[in-house]
Amino acid sequence: MANLFDFEELLKLAQNDPDKLEQLRIQWCEQIIHDAPSEYRRKLRGLQFRIDMERRKAKSPMAACISLSGMMHDSFDRLRYALNEATDSTGRNALFNEEMPNTPELATVLPFRRA
């Protein structure tokens, strides 16, 4: 991606010309998707759509950040689960050939009170 800005330039754009910063964000995201291997583009477009919808739903930039952070943590959690499930019948991790404990994880689910 040509014309990458440094942090100070991006900060100035955010303060003085947020529309230009948003145009750059969209342009850079499109360029990354376009440059990705073709077999990943549809999934990347779907992910970008979800990100854009979360940003649009959010009541503030901080709320959008928290929501997107939650999406990222959910994705990491699914990856962790998949890696933990990649064990063979002896309890060894088939990906890393390491011993894995064969104990189930138990948790208590607490209901949230409605306000």
C-alpha positions as CSV (number, residue, x, y, z in Angstrom):
1,M,0.0,0.0,0.0
2,A,1.6,3.2,-1.1
3,N,1.2,6.5,0.7
4,L,1.2,5.0,4.2
5,F,1.0,7.7,6.8
6,D,2.8,7.7,10.1
7,F,0.9,8.0,13.4
8,E,1.2,11.8,13.7
9,E,-0.2,12.3,10.2
10,L,-3.1,9.9,10.9
11,L,-3.8,11.8,14.2
12,K,-3.9,15.1,12.4
13,L,-6.3,13.6,9.9
14,A,-8.5,12.3,12.7
15,Q,-8.6,15.7,14.3
16,N,-8.8,17.9,11.2
17,D,-10.3,15.8,8.4
18,P,-12.1,12.7,9.7
19,D,-13.8,12.2,6.4
20,K,-10.5,11.9,4.6
21,L,-9.3,9.4,7.3
22,E,-12.4,7.3,6.7
23,Q,-11.8,7.3,2.9
24,L,-8.3,6.1,3.5
25,R,-9.5,3.4,5.9
26,I,-12.0,2.1,3.3
27,Q,-9.4,2.3,0.5
28,W,-6.8,0.4,2.5
29,C,-9.3,-2.3,3.5
30,E,-10.3,-2.7,-0.1
31,Q,-6.7,-2.9,-1.2
32,I,-5.9,-5.6,1.4
33,I,-8.9,-7.7,0.3
34,H,-8.0,-7.2,-3.4
35,D,-4.4,-8.3,-2.8
36,A,-5.4,-11.4,-0.8
37,P,-5.5,-14.8,-2.5
38,S,-8.8,-15.2,-4.4
39,E,-9.9,-18.1,-2.1
40,Y,-9.9,-15.8,0.9
41,R,-11.6,-12.7,-0.6
42,R,-15.2,-13.8,0.0
43,K,-14.5,-14.5,3.7
44,L,-12.6,-11.3,4.1
45,R,-15.4,-9.3,2.5
46,G,-17.8,-11.0,4.9
47,L,-15.6,-10.1,7.9
48,Q,-15.3,-6.5,6.7
49,F,-19.1,-6.3,6.4
50,R,-19.5,-7.5,10.0
51,I,-16.9,-5.0,11.2
52,D,-18.6,-2.2,9.3
53,M,-22.0,-3.2,10.8
54,E,-20.6,-3.3,14.3
55,R,-19.0,0.2,13.8
56,R,-22.3,1.5,12.5
57,K,-24.4,0.0,15.4
58,A,-22.0,1.4,18.0
59,K,-23.1,4.6,19.8
60,S,-19.5,5.9,20.1
61,P,-16.0,5.1,18.8
62,M,-15.1,3.5,22.1
63,A,-18.2,1.3,22.0
64,A,-17.2,0.2,18.5
65,C,-13.7,-0.6,19.7
66,I,-15.0,-2.7,22.6
67,S,-17.4,-4.5,20.3
68,L,-14.7,-5.3,17.7
69,S,-12.3,-6.3,20.5
70,G,-15.0,-8.8,21.6
71,M,-15.3,-10.2,18.1
72,M,-11.5,-10.7,18.0
73,H,-11.5,-12.4,21.4
74,D,-14.3,-14.7,20.3
75,S,-12.3,-15.6,17.2
76,F,-9.2,-16.4,19.3
77,D,-11.3,-18.5,21.7
78,R,-12.7,-20.5,18.8
79,L,-9.1,-21.0,17.6
80,R,-8.0,-22.1,21.1
81,Y,-10.9,-24.6,21.2
82,A,-10.0,-26.0,17.8
83,L,-6.4,-26.4,18.8
84,N,-7.4,-28.1,22.1
85,E,-9.6,-30.5,20.2
86,A,-6.8,-31.5,17.9
87,T,-5.7,-34.2,20.2
88,D,-5.3,-37.9,19.3
89,S,-6.7,-40.8,21.3
90,T,-3.7,-40.9,23.7
91,G,-4.3,-37.3,24.8
92,R,-1.3,-35.9,22.8
93,N,-1.8,-32.8,20.8
94,A,-1.6,-34.0,17.2
95,L,-0.4,-30.7,16.0
96,F,2.5,-30.2,18.4
97,N,3.0,-33.7,19.8
98,E,2.7,-32.4,23.4
99,E,1.0,-34.1,26.3
100,M,-2.5,-32.5,26.9
101,P,-4.4,-33.0,30.2
102,N,-7.5,-35.0,29.7
103,T,-9.6,-33.2,32.3
104,P,-12.9,-31.5,31.3
105,E,-13.2,-27.8,32.1
106,L,-16.2,-27.0,34.3
107,A,-17.7,-23.6,34.8
108,T,-20.7,-22.1,36.5
109,V,-22.8,-19.9,34.3
110,L,-24.2,-16.9,36.1
111,P,-27.3,-15.1,34.7
112,F,-27.2,-11.3,34.3
113,R,-29.9,-9.3,35.9
114,R,-31.9,-7.2,33.5
115,A,-31.8,-3.4,34.2
